[in-house]
Amino acid sequence: ACFTGWKYEDILAMAGRLVAFPHKNGMFTTQILKIAKIFGIPLSRKKRVDLEADTGIVELWCGANRIANGPHVVVLKHGLFIDAESIWLPEDFLRHYQAEIRGILVPRKDPKS
């Protein structure tokens, strides 16, 4: 929600139409892409992330057992990770959660598609 400018409740209500209990079960990247498009912010995936310049939704693998834990996302804005209600320096987050960046979802330059 902090990435879109929309209220958290509005995003969660829309997500709940696509996924049962998204706030507990999480969402697949395809579902995040669909919801962003519904709210007028079509996204594209990039593999390389510029932690200082990019703004978007960063896809991560966290922990020693990354496959079992599943992917996690945080918002990258102004060089900081925003995770729920916490704000982190990216290097601190990555070290603390033993996380690896997998890519980033960024607003499309051509929003028509």
GIKA-V613230 format. One record per backbone hydrogen bond with DSSP energy under -0.5 kcal/mol. CO is the residue of the C=O (numbers start at 0). NH is the residue of the N-H. If there is no record, write none. Layout:
# GIKA-V613230
CO_NH + CO_NH
This chain:
# GIKA-V613230
0_4 + 6_10 + 7_11 + 8_12 + 9_13 + 10_14 + 11_15 + 12_16 + 13_16 + 13_17 + 14_17 + 14_18 + 18_21 + 20_23 + 20_24 + 21_25 + 27_30 + 27_31 + 28_32 + 29_33 + 30_34 + 31_35 + 32_36 + 33_37 + 34_38 + 35_40 + 36_39 + 41_107 + 43_105 + 45_103 + 48_50 + 49_53 + 55_57 + 55_75 + 56_104 + 57_73 + 58_101 + 58_102 + 59_71 + 60_99 + 63_65 + 64_68 + 65_69 + 69_61 + 71_59 + 73_57 + 74_76 + 74_81 + 75_55 + 76_79 + 78_89 + 79_76 + 80_82 + 80_87 + 81_74 + 81_83 + 82_85 + 85_82 + 87_80 + 88_91 + 88_92 + 89_93 + 90_94 + 91_95 + 92_96 + 93_98 + 94_97 + 96_62 + 99_60 + 102_58 + 103_45 + 103_105 + 104_56 + 105_43 + 108_110 + 109_112
